[in-house]
Structure formats: structure tokens, C-alpha cells
Amino acid sequence: MGKGDVEMGGERLYPMMLESPELRWAFIRKVYAILSMQMILTVAVASVVIFDPPISNFMFHTRAGFAIYIVLAILPFIFLCPLYAFHKRHPVNLILLAFFTITIAFSLGLTCAITKGKIVLEAAILTSVMVVSLTLYTFWAVKRGRDFSFLGPFLFGALLVLFVFGLIQVFFPLGKLSVMIYGCLGAIIFCGYIIYDTDTLIKRFSYDDYIWAAVCLYLDVINLFVSLLTILEAADS
């Protein structure tokens, strides 16, 4: 059976699949379409911040700008709560998703603005290759009966370790080596999350969860990029 037949739902995505392949493929395409729009918006907003020096100068060299930067860093977490609560309610979910994406993109742009362009480009290329490779691998593995749901508890525990490690780094800096370890740990964790969330996208997300599924994958990609940026920047210093 050809590739087109598979995409149209003529073949199961995984063994013992009980739902309609057509409906699941439609859901998957919808999620990746939303994720693509998020990435385009992120690149657009971040590019404006990167290529307009007055913005980063204001943010990092004035008290008011730094206060705004702190608020912008907190806003995504604030938007995440109502986004989860209303992710099935249209069009509120799309409006909250847009604000959530813009705030993350602005913060990401500020981070990239104080990083060498070569490092940003390298991190972007590595992220793209890893995301595409891990996504294709997960679809291939799931097709052959692999199940990655067991990763959930381990990834959550590892994420808590990463969070505590980050707090320690903020208050008690441990040097370049620890920064690289932090970045490597983050990269491994979010590679795992890409596999786990893609597996969930294929098997477990309900058809009304398209916004939340896109948010999960978007956060995986952004956090992987930031982790790789941390590694490359520490290695370059």
C-alpha cells in the first residue's frame, strides 16, 4: 500500500488500533499545522527582537526594561493555566495560544539577542534535525508496536531534577562544566518528551485536544532549542 493510502487512513498507525485511521490522521495533521504556525510566529517575533538592538538594549540596560523582561518571563506560565482550562473552547483557546506563543517568542528573542549568531544558527539546525528525526522514529516505532507511555513518570522526575538544578545554578553558580551538564540533561529530557508526546499524539490525545497537543510539542521544541543553545554557548566561552 502506498504512502498516500497510509496518510488517507487506509492503514493503521499502530497494531490493534480500534479507532478510525482517517480521523486520527486528520487530528495529527491539524496538530502539526497549528505547531507550524506557532513556529512561524515564534521566528517572526524573535527575529524582530534580535534585529532591532534598541529593544534588547532597553530590556537589559534599564531598570524598567529589566522589570518588563521579568514579567515577560513569567507571563507564559500565567497564560498556560487558562490555556489548559480552556483548550477545548473555541475561539478562546486560539487567542490564549497566540498570546502564549508571542510571550515565549519575545523571551526567546531576547535570549538569542545576547548570543552569538553562529551559536543560534547551530542550535536551530541541531534542533530541527533532532525534532524531525525523533518524530519520524516515533511514528516508525509505534507502527511496529512500540509503546513509549512508560517514559512519562521518568521524564517528569527528570524534569523536577532539572528544575532544582536550575535553581541551584541561579543562586550558587557552579561554573561552565555544570552549565554544560545542565544543558545536556535538558536536551536528553526534552528529546524524551518529543518521543513521549508524539506517541501520545498518535494514540491517546482525544480529537478535541488539538490545542493542548500542539502546546506540548511546542514546549518540547523550544526547550530543546534552549538546552542546545546553553550547551553551545558554554562550549564556546
VOFI-828885 format. One line per 10 residues: number of its first residue (from 1); for each residue x, y, z of C-alpha. Coordinates in nm, 4 decimals, always signed. Example, Ala and Ser with C-alpha at 12.3 -4.5 7.8 and 13.67 -1.06 7.14 Angstrom:
2
1	+1.2300:-0.4500:+0.7800 ~ +1.3670:-0.1060:+0.7140
//
This chain:
237
1	+0.0000:+0.0000:+0.0000 ~ +0.1411:+0.3415:-0.0949 ~ +0.2275:+0.6316:+0.1232 ~ -0.0767:+0.8263:+0.0098 ~ -0.3030:+0.5431:+0.1165 ~ -0.1490:+0.5440:+0.4622 ~ -0.1978:+0.9192:+0.5031 ~ -0.5594:+0.8901:+0.3910 ~ -0.6108:+0.6386:+0.6679 ~ -0.6023:+0.3161:+0.4697
11	-0.3620:+0.1592:+0.7168 ~ -0.3419:+0.1510:+1.0950 ~ -0.0902:+0.3745:+1.2700 ~ -0.0166:+0.1011:+1.5248 ~ -0.1172:-0.2621:+1.5888 ~ -0.4574:-0.3244:+1.7477 ~ -0.5745:+0.0247:+1.6533 ~ -0.9515:+0.0421:+1.7169 ~ -1.0335:+0.3996:+1.6146 ~ -1.0677:+0.5268:+1.2585
21	-0.7236:+0.5856:+1.0992 ~ -0.8794:+0.8606:+0.8845 ~ -0.9886:+1.0579:+1.1906 ~ -0.6569:+1.0100:+1.3699 ~ -0.4585:+1.1224:+1.0647 ~ -0.6821:+1.4295:+1.0337 ~ -0.6171:+1.5095:+1.4004 ~ -0.2398:+1.4650:+1.3596 ~ -0.2311:+1.6935:+1.0545 ~ -0.4321:+1.9569:+1.2440
31	-0.1903:+1.9490:+1.5383 ~ +0.1173:+1.9823:+1.3181 ~ -0.0473:+2.2652:+1.1227 ~ -0.1015:+2.4558:+1.4487 ~ +0.2530:+2.3751:+1.5616 ~ +0.3898:+2.5046:+1.2300 ~ +0.2014:+2.8329:+1.2736 ~ +0.3411:+2.8629:+1.6262 ~ +0.6958:+2.8121:+1.4989 ~ +0.6475:+3.0703:+1.2211
41	+0.5108:+3.3215:+1.4730 ~ +0.7986:+3.2455:+1.7107 ~ +1.0623:+3.3008:+1.4418 ~ +0.8927:+3.6233:+1.3297 ~ +0.8671:+3.7758:+1.6791 ~ +1.2133:+3.6582:+1.7850 ~ +1.3658:+3.7982:+1.4644 ~ +1.2204:+4.1419:+1.5328 ~ +1.3737:+4.1371:+1.8812 ~ +1.7113:+4.0093:+1.7560
51	+1.7494:+4.2503:+1.4651 ~ +1.6236:+4.5589:+1.6495 ~ +1.9046:+4.6371:+1.9025 ~ +1.7123:+4.9154:+2.0841 ~ +1.4702:+4.6526:+2.2183 ~ +1.7377:+4.4379:+2.3832 ~ +1.9302:+4.7459:+2.4966 ~ +1.6191:+4.8774:+2.6690 ~ +1.5434:+4.5415:+2.8286 ~ +1.8909:+4.4720:+2.9644
61	+2.0275:+4.8193:+3.0355 ~ +1.7373:+4.9932:+3.2080 ~ +1.5538:+4.9095:+3.5300 ~ +1.2130:+4.9442:+3.3658 ~ +1.3217:+4.7200:+3.0781 ~ +1.4570:+4.4551:+3.3134 ~ +1.1314:+4.4617:+3.5107 ~ +0.9396:+4.4113:+3.1852 ~ +1.1743:+4.1250:+3.0973 ~ +1.0960:+3.9517:+3.4277
71	+0.7218:+3.9958:+3.3663 ~ +0.7569:+3.8558:+3.0136 ~ +0.9463:+3.5550:+3.1506 ~ +0.6594:+3.4845:+3.3933 ~ +0.3703:+3.5520:+3.1522 ~ +0.3910:+3.2182:+2.9634 ~ +0.3313:+3.0331:+3.2914 ~ +0.0362:+3.2613:+3.3647 ~ -0.1152:+3.2029:+3.0186 ~ -0.0538:+2.8286:+3.0467
81	-0.3115:+2.7864:+3.3248 ~ -0.6149:+2.9355:+3.1426 ~ -0.4892:+2.7791:+2.8182 ~ -0.5129:+2.4348:+2.9781 ~ -0.8518:+2.5160:+3.1302 ~ -1.0000:+2.6452:+2.8014 ~ -0.8032:+2.4460:+2.5445 ~ -1.1255:+2.2888:+2.4140 ~ -1.3229:+2.6140:+2.3945 ~ -1.3052:+2.7838:+2.0534
91	-1.2032:+3.0631:+1.9820 ~ -1.0743:+3.1404:+2.3332 ~ -0.8183:+2.8631:+2.3003 ~ -0.6692:+3.0147:+1.9834 ~ -0.6486:+3.3631:+2.1388 ~ -0.4751:+3.2306:+2.4509 ~ -0.2454:+3.0190:+2.2337 ~ -0.1427:+3.3262:+2.0334 ~ -0.0591:+3.5270:+2.3470 ~ +0.1235:+3.2289:+2.4971
101	+0.3332:+3.1831:+2.1829 ~ +0.4141:+3.5551:+2.1493 ~ +0.5360:+3.5866:+2.5089 ~ +0.7628:+3.2843:+2.4722 ~ +0.8884:+3.4108:+2.1357 ~ +0.9727:+3.7527:+2.2827 ~ +1.1678:+3.5990:+2.5720 ~ +1.3428:+3.3628:+2.3309 ~ +1.4330:+3.6547:+2.1061 ~ +1.5923:+3.8393:+2.3972
111	+1.7962:+3.5298:+2.4818 ~ +1.9143:+3.4965:+2.1221 ~ +1.9893:+3.8704:+2.1008 ~ +2.2688:+3.8367:+2.3579 ~ +2.4043:+3.5169:+2.1992 ~ +2.6399:+3.4895:+1.9022 ~ +2.4569:+3.4480:+1.5737 ~ +2.6662:+3.1421:+1.4840 ~ +2.5602:+2.9653:+1.8041 ~ +2.1930:+3.0497:+1.7481
121	+2.2100:+2.9130:+1.3928 ~ +2.3857:+2.5945:+1.5052 ~ +2.1288:+2.5395:+1.7799 ~ +1.8418:+2.5977:+1.5345 ~ +1.9846:+2.3477:+1.2833 ~ +2.0502:+2.0839:+1.5500 ~ +1.7011:+2.1314:+1.6932 ~ +1.5386:+2.0941:+1.3508 ~ +1.7334:+1.7769:+1.2717 ~ +1.6621:+1.6200:+1.6105
131	+1.2903:+1.7060:+1.6088 ~ +1.2352:+1.5672:+1.2588 ~ +1.4447:+1.2560:+1.3295 ~ +1.2775:+1.1778:+1.6624 ~ +0.9300:+1.2359:+1.5172 ~ +0.9935:+1.0029:+1.2230 ~ +1.1482:+0.7443:+1.4557 ~ +0.8460:+0.7547:+1.6881 ~ +0.5981:+0.7076:+1.4021 ~ +0.8109:+0.4177:+1.2730
141	+0.8459:+0.2568:+1.6161 ~ +0.4778:+0.2958:+1.7046 ~ +0.3856:+0.1403:+1.3698 ~ +0.5820:-0.1666:+1.4779 ~ +0.4128:-0.1953:+1.8143 ~ +0.6440:+0.0056:+2.0400 ~ +0.4814:+0.1915:+2.3285 ~ +0.6507:+0.4876:+2.4979 ~ +0.3918:+0.5659:+2.7644 ~ +0.6268:+0.4213:+3.0289
151	+0.8529:+0.7255:+2.9791 ~ +0.6024:+0.9614:+3.1430 ~ +0.6955:+0.9144:+3.5135 ~ +1.0691:+0.9009:+3.4407 ~ +1.0590:+1.2198:+3.2327 ~ +0.8547:+1.4017:+3.4962 ~ +1.1039:+1.3026:+3.7677 ~ +1.3954:+1.4078:+3.5480 ~ +1.2226:+1.7400:+3.4809 ~ +1.1964:+1.8054:+3.8550
161	+1.5687:+1.7323:+3.8907 ~ +1.6399:+1.9744:+3.6058 ~ +1.4274:+2.2430:+3.7719 ~ +1.6075:+2.2081:+4.1057 ~ +1.9434:+2.2003:+3.9275 ~ +1.8478:+2.5268:+3.7546 ~ +1.7593:+2.6918:+4.0863 ~ +2.0931:+2.5849:+4.2315 ~ +2.2684:+2.7351:+3.9299 ~ +2.0890:+3.0664:+3.9808
171	+2.1794:+3.1050:+4.3474 ~ +2.5054:+2.9081:+4.3578 ~ +2.6754:+2.9146:+4.0152 ~ +2.8907:+2.6053:+3.9763 ~ +3.0894:+2.7016:+3.6675 ~ +3.0962:+2.6267:+3.2955 ~ +3.1072:+2.2483:+3.3360 ~ +2.7873:+2.2437:+3.5413 ~ +2.6185:+2.4679:+3.2827 ~ +2.7092:+2.2185:+3.0108
181	+2.5812:+1.9299:+3.2247 ~ +2.2582:+2.1220:+3.2803 ~ +2.2211:+2.1793:+2.9056 ~ +2.2966:+1.8145:+2.8218 ~ +2.0478:+1.6924:+3.0819 ~ +1.7832:+1.9275:+2.9433 ~ +1.8492:+1.8156:+2.5841 ~ +1.8131:+1.4476:+2.6799 ~ +1.4930:+1.5109:+2.8768 ~ +1.3225:+1.7087:+2.6008
191	+1.4287:+1.4597:+2.3341 ~ +1.2495:+1.2051:+2.5514 ~ +0.9466:+1.4328:+2.5755 ~ +0.9312:+1.4682:+2.1962 ~ +0.9101:+1.0892:+2.1673 ~ +0.6612:+1.0614:+2.4551 ~ +0.4317:+1.3427:+2.3339 ~ +0.4428:+1.2183:+1.9741 ~ +0.3438:+0.8729:+2.0986 ~ +0.0598:+1.0316:+2.2952
201	-0.0420:+1.2318:+1.9865 ~ -0.0719:+0.9112:+1.7854 ~ -0.2536:+0.7033:+2.0475 ~ -0.4047:+0.8889:+2.3406 ~ -0.4929:+1.2550:+2.2770 ~ -0.8649:+1.2988:+2.2108 ~ -0.9733:+1.4802:+1.8957 ~ -1.0676:+1.7894:+2.0974 ~ -0.7189:+1.8145:+2.2483 ~ -0.5544:+1.9549:+1.9332
211	-0.4539:+2.2824:+2.1028 ~ -0.3016:+2.1134:+2.4073 ~ -0.1215:+1.8578:+2.1913 ~ +0.0337:+2.1426:+1.9898 ~ +0.1334:+2.3219:+2.3107 ~ +0.3090:+2.0104:+2.4449 ~ +0.5096:+1.9603:+2.1260 ~ +0.5855:+2.3339:+2.1001 ~ +0.7273:+2.3424:+2.4533 ~ +0.9357:+2.0327:+2.3770
221	+1.0886:+2.2002:+2.0691 ~ +1.1534:+2.5352:+2.2395 ~ +1.3081:+2.3763:+2.5481 ~ +1.5273:+2.1509:+2.3334 ~ +1.6471:+2.4578:+2.1419 ~ +1.7255:+2.6453:+2.4650 ~ +1.9117:+2.3428:+2.6044 ~ +2.1240:+2.3128:+2.2907 ~ +2.1846:+2.6875:+2.2988 ~ +2.3084:+2.6520:+2.6576
231	+2.5478:+2.3712:+2.5626 ~ +2.6919:+2.5505:+2.2587 ~ +2.7276:+2.8813:+2.4406 ~ +2.9095:+2.7172:+2.7328 ~ +3.1373:+2.5284:+2.4945 ~ +3.2171:+2.8500:+2.3056 ~ +3.3028:+3.0532:+2.6152
//
